[in-house]
Amino acid sequence: METQRGAVVQEGRSPYRMEIVWSAEDDAYVVTVPDLPGCMTHGATYAEAAARGENAIATWLAAARHWHDPIPLPGSGGGR
């Protein structure tokens, strides 16, 4: 798995891909970020889910930096 220590997030939009799907069971849009293990969130609308996804990515990256954990490169499939 390719990793980098200081992944830079572009202003406004992360380079990490989000998968956003409707879950009838949860009655919400569920967001996963394939490159970032455990990075998930949800929202009542697609727009809310996407915004929360961006926040989840930023939070995941901040925590990884704080703990000096390796950060998978965007598109590396690090979470799979």
N, C-alpha and C positions, 0 to 999 in steps of 0.2 A: 504494500500500500504506500503510495507516495504521500509524503507529508511535508508541511512547512511549519516553522515555528511562529511566524508573524504574518499570517494571512491578512491581506489588506482588503477591506470591504469598500467597494465603490460608494461614493456619496449617493444616498437615496435608494439604491438597489444593490442587493447582494449578488455576487457572481454564482452563488450556489443555487442549484435547481430545486424547486419545491414541487412536490406532487400533491395536488389538491383534488380530493374526491368527495362526493356526497355520500354520507352514511345515513341511511334511513333508520338504522338501529339507534344511532346517536342523535338523530335529527339535527345534524350539523355537517359542515364541510370540515373534513379532517385533512390536516397538512402534515406531510413527512418530508424530511430533507435527506435524500439517500446518502449523501456524502458525510453527514454528521450523525454518528450513532446516537440514537435516543432523542434526536431533535424532532419534536412533534408538537402540534398545537391544534386548535380548531376554531371555528367561527360560525355564527348563525347565517352569515351571507358569504358569498365567494370573496367579495372585497374585504370583509372583516377577517376572513381566514388568511388571505394573502398578506394583509398588514400585520397580523399576529405572527405569520410565518417569518416575515422580515425581522420582527422583534425577537423571535425565538432564535433565529440565526445569530443575530448580534449578541444575544445573551449567551448562547453556546460558545461563541468565539471568545467572548470576554472571560468566561469561566476557564476555558482551555488555556488562555494566556496567563491568567492568574495562577493556575496550578502547573504551568510550564508543561502542559500536555501537548503532544504533536497535533497539528491541525491538518486534516486531509485537504489536498488541493481540490478546487472545484472540478467536478467531472471525473474524479478518481474512483467514485463508487466506494469510498472508504467505509460507509456504513453497512455495506452488504457483505 
